[in-house]
Amino acid sequence: MLDARHVIITHSAADRAAAILGYNRAQARTWLDREKRKGRVVDRLPHPFSGKRSRSGHFVLIDETLIMQLTRTEKGEWLATGCEFFPAWLRARGLGGEKIDPFALASNELTARIGFSEHALDRYAQRTAGFPERR
């Protein structure tokens, strides 16, 4: 199997990381090169990235940090064409902001980010006998 250390970081992957981390392209490429040593090449991704695709069907996975989509050149070189960070990793560093995709969240991560209208709460209480102490 391919070793993640041999993956080449493309401009698009470095630019994506730079935009999120607040680095320039060179700084982001250096950071990704260092981080990819901790990763492994996989063909199946954990939640919240289980539906993601890459041209090759392979990714570099750095647990609880990020994924990088891979493609293979005609020469047989493996290129990281993009990267996406785990929402929890971003939030822990104060980088999540409004850029987090709500469709990538589940369970407590999702409910912590949503609010319900007064009307929705009233209907819930009526239909489920919920929130009796609310009023």
Disulfide bonds with the S-S distance in Angstrom:
none
